[in-house]
């Protein structure tokens, strides 16, 4: 519930946004953003974009999530061997 | 914004006058533990975990009610995943236990998923559990509004949403605690704005809206310490890339339209006035508390049994550390939790169990 996911808006369909992060596509709602635009970056929380973020913030968060994912995979491999 | 972490750390290690700083966000609790922040700053900075996890502060009677609701025939209970394992007044009362008894419980990522469930299952009653502070309250409100616009009749919402301001005031009014500053939850602040925390100034308390990575938390801590040393009692936005001064007006509008303030029960803390968000009369058709099919369950006022070993209430208020609970790491573990602080992935006990257990401290 508390996880905020950064996404880049790739398509807007009325109140719905389609976002992308590292090839993963996710649908979310745009009700709380003023004039969202394709190409903008947003913080999505429980299916709703709650704020726009800048490119640097997007990249920083994604990098952190990728590092976390890498660590999880290392731990999984360690326990399987 | 580039932070010079070395300078921040140097100065955070030079703090000579003790200062009590509380965080009221489960994600901050975990981030502090995961980054080992307590170990790399002065011991004169006392970091206290407060009641920041909305799952943790859902009262045991509410969990008991949720359990009973889930077992009503013809009900699909839609919930965020972190509510599944939270125990009520007894360990055997939880949504996952209800599911094992045949209840139809669905984990959803978004409140709007509950709308889809209602549309796809017209013969069932979809009960959505609205949990969270101001960050998720707008999502539940939007669900309710859209259900009304679309003429949906088989959706009910149990609003257990709570407000952050009343609990923070309760802490500031507590004579047993002496909080000098708060790390302010970043995503709540995204909604209610930095200004939503200005009330802290009336208490001579310092606030810093903080992001969620280690560097951002260090920056916010540094800001609080600096303000204390300068005798500046203000609320600072240290998470400007996601938080605006006035927050999100569109989200605040929908909160005001759908909800009103109510007195609600916080687990381990009792009833706090005007701290909950009840559904307005305009949307009463979606309020499970007004539905005759569920009224007898919703009118339960006392849990069937209180767990005497669990001291989550005192831990949530920062009065005790997890290792001071007699059940911690003994009868209460992540695999067999007694209370919400251990069940919730962002609860104080879960964070402590995972990251901070030391020799001699369980």
Interface residues (C-beta under 8 A of the other chain):
Chain A: X1 X2 X4 X28 X29 X31 X32 X33 X34 X43 X45 X46 X47 X48 X50 X51 X53 X54 X56 X57 X60 X64
Chain B: X25 X26 X27 X54 X55 X80 X81 X82 X109 X110 X111 X112 X113 X131 X132 X135 X136 X138 X139 X142 X187 X190 X191 X212 X213 X241 X242 X243 X244 X248 X250 X251 X254 X346
